[in-house]
């Protein structure tokens, strides 16, 4: 799992977004990680197969979330419904 800090753009706002890598952690079987609100993270895993169990305090299908593109340097609102 990789976490990032947004160094260009407003916190929680769509638009221009330049990210800086903060940490990269190999999550091994039996271990877990916590990501609070406003924590930018990637779930990309270097050695598949991987399984994720997500425990949330709200239905993420209805929450305003941002999807970041490092290549395009942008954040867009992700809409599920």
Secondary structure by P-SEA (a helix, b strand, c coil): cbbbbbcccccccccbbbbbbcccccccccccccccccbbbbcccccccbbbbbbbcccccccbbbbbbccccbbbbbbcc
